[in-house]
């Protein structure tokens, strides 16, 4: 079992939870993060050898779907960071565990979505994740986790924003349908990340295999929402088939409850 681990993006929402879990398990944890001013695209070999990780959890990423369409050049850094990390892990023969996204699937016709579904991202963020996956699959020891919509303490998505908005926006697909997403708790994501230490060369969906309508969430909180006039077109339904992750990782995510979004 690995003892020294490096988390890229370790100060972020998922990374901070992962860091605490690994420390509790007596791992030696080191973190590099864009928030600390670290430039992963320029991480030197000497610095990487000083960190000397057995495993790299590569979480660092720009991850705003809408921003990625407005500023795609910025999001190319997702690929550049991954290229640099892969170059460095090869020198030490380190394992890489990568957090990809359900955004790689784009619009699908059948649900829940299996790992062998055709990848067809429809935003630039999803494209960069797909490109990173392609690079990582050439590495000797990897695990790729395609995450659903992650919620939990520290996310701030609903706990902070919904109570502050009198007329928040409901995002819809091009036909005006409310979006359906597969919400997975951050602690279940962390558990899957840690259990990924025990498997090799796997691509796994990390979701609940159940969808929740964004409109149902709005109704739950009892707010009056308006549909934006020209919504950005994003997939209307994303529900992930998680059988492979359950079997490969002996992993069982909790059932999603809308009320947990603000707990």
N, C-alpha and C positions, 0 to 999 in steps of 0.2 A: 504494500500500500504506500502511496506517495506520502511524503511528510512535508515537503516544501511546495507551496502553491503560490502562484501569482494570479491576481484577479485584475484584469484590465476593466476599467469602469467600476472599480470596487467602492467608490463613494456614491454611486447612484442608487436608485430604488431597489433593484434586485441585488446589486452588488453588495450593498451594505448589510442586507439580510444574510446573504451568503457568507460574508466575512465573519459575522457573529457566529453562525452555525459552525464554520470550520474551526474557528478559535475554540469554541466549546468542545470540539472533538480533538483538541490538542494538535492541530496542524500549525505549522509555521506559515503565517499568511503575510504576503506582501501585496501592496496595492499600487497601481499606477492609474491615473485618471485625468481626463481632460479638465475636470474641475480644479485640479491642483496645478494646472498649467503644463502637464506632461504632454509632449508631442510624440505619440506612438509611432508616427511615420518616420521619426528620426531617432528612435530608441537604438542606442549603440550596442554592439556586440559585447563590449567590455562591461557595460552596465547590466546587460542581460545575464552575463556570466556571473556577475557579482550577486544578482538576485537568485540565480541558480535554481530555477523551479523544476520540480519533477512534472508538474502539471500546470498548464495555463488555462484558466477559465477566461475566455475571451468574450467579455460582455460589452466592452466599449463600443459605442455606436451613436451617431446622430440618428434620431428615431421619430421625427415629426413628419408624418406622411404628407401633410399639406405643404410644409416648408420644402420638402424634397422636390416637389413639383415646381416650386417657385425659384429654388436655388439649387439645382442639381449638381453644380460644380462643387459646392460644399460637401455634398453627400458622396462624392467620389472618394472622399477621405475614408469612408467606411471600408472601401476596397483597399485603399493604400495601407491603412492600419493593419488589415488582415494579411496583406502581402508581407509586410514587415515582420509581423509576429510569426508567420509561417517560416520565413527565412531564419529567424532566430531560434525557433524551437527545433528545427532540423539539426542545428549545430550541437544541441545538447540532447537530442532524441527525446524531447519532452512530449507528453501527451497534450492535446488541445481539445478543450470542450467549448463548443461555440453555441451561443444563443442566437438562433435564427428567428424567423417570424412566420406566422400564418400568412403574412402579406405575400409570401412567395407563390401562393396558390392562385391569387387573383380571383376571378369569377369562375365558379365551378357549377356543374349541373347536378351532382349527386352528393348527398351528405349522410353521415359525417365523412369528411375528407380523409382518405388514406394517404400514407406516405408515398405511395407509388403513383399518385395522381400527377398529371402533367402540370409543370410549373409554368404559370403565365401571369406574372405580376403586372398590375396595371398602374402602379405608381413607382417613382424612382427609388424610394426607400426599399420597396420590395425587390426591385431589380438589383440593388446593391447587395441585399442579403442573398439573393440567388447566386450572384457572382462570387460572393465570399464562400458559399457552400461549394461551388465548383472548384475553387482553389483548395479548400480544405480537404476535399475527398481524395486528393493526391497525397496526403500526408500518411505516414505509417501508422499512426495511432490517433484516432479522432472520435468524437461523438458530437453530433449536431442535433440540437433540440429546437424544434419549431414550436414556438410559444403561442398560445392563444392570448386573449386580452388579460393581462396580469393586474390583479387588484390586491388590496391589503394595506396594512398600516404603512403610512409614508408615501402612498401613491399620490394622494391629494386630488385625484381626478374628480371624485364626487364629494368627498368630505369637505373640501375647501370651496369648490367652484359652484356647485349647485345651490347651496344656501345663499350665495352672494348674488345670484342672477334672478332678476324678476322675469325676464323673457329669454331664457337660454334657447339655443338653436337645436332642433332635432335634425341630425344628418340622415339623409335618405339616399337611395340609389336613383338612377336616372328615371325610373318609373314612379318615383314618389313613395316607394315602400320603405318602411322603417327598417333600419339595419338590425340584423341578428348576429350576435357574437357569442363566442365560447369563452366565458370568464373563468380564469383559473387563479387560485389564491397564491400569493407570493411564497408562502411557506411550502406549498406543494411544489412550486417551481424549484425552490432551493433543495428540497428533498430529492427531486429528480436530478438536479445538478450533482449533488453529492453521490448519489447512486450511480451516476455515469462514470465514476472512477472505476467501477467494477466491470464495465463492458468496453468493447472495442469496436470501432468502425461501424457505428450504428447511426441511423437517422430516425428520430423519434418525434412524434407529435406529443406536445404537452398541453393537454386540454381535458375537459370533462366529458366530451362527447355529447354535451347538451347545449342547446342554444337559448339565449335570452334576448328578447326584443328590446332595443333601446327605448322604444315607446312604452313598454311595460315598466321599465325603470323610471321613466318620467312620471307615469301615472302613480307609481308607488310613492314617490316623493310629493305628489299632490301639487305640482307646479303647473302653471299654464305656459306651455312652450309654443313657439312658432317655428314653422318649417322655413328654412331660408329659401329665398327666391330662386337662386341658382346654385344648388348644392354641388359640391365637388363629387364627381362620380367615383365611388368606391364600392367594393363588393357588397351586395345586399345581405348575403348569408355566409358566415364562416363558422362551421362546427367541425371539430377535429376528431377523427377516429383515433382513440388512444389505446387500442388493444395491444399494439406492439410495445408501447412503453410500459403498460401494466405487466406484460409478460417478461420483457427484457430486464426491467429494473425492479420488479416486484414492488410496483408503485401503485398507490390507490388514492387519487385526489379526493378532497372533500366535495360534497355537493354544493353548488353555488346557490346562495340566497341573496336576493337583492339588498336586503337590509344590511348585509355584511359589508357593503360598499362604504358605509360610513362608520363602521365599528372599529 
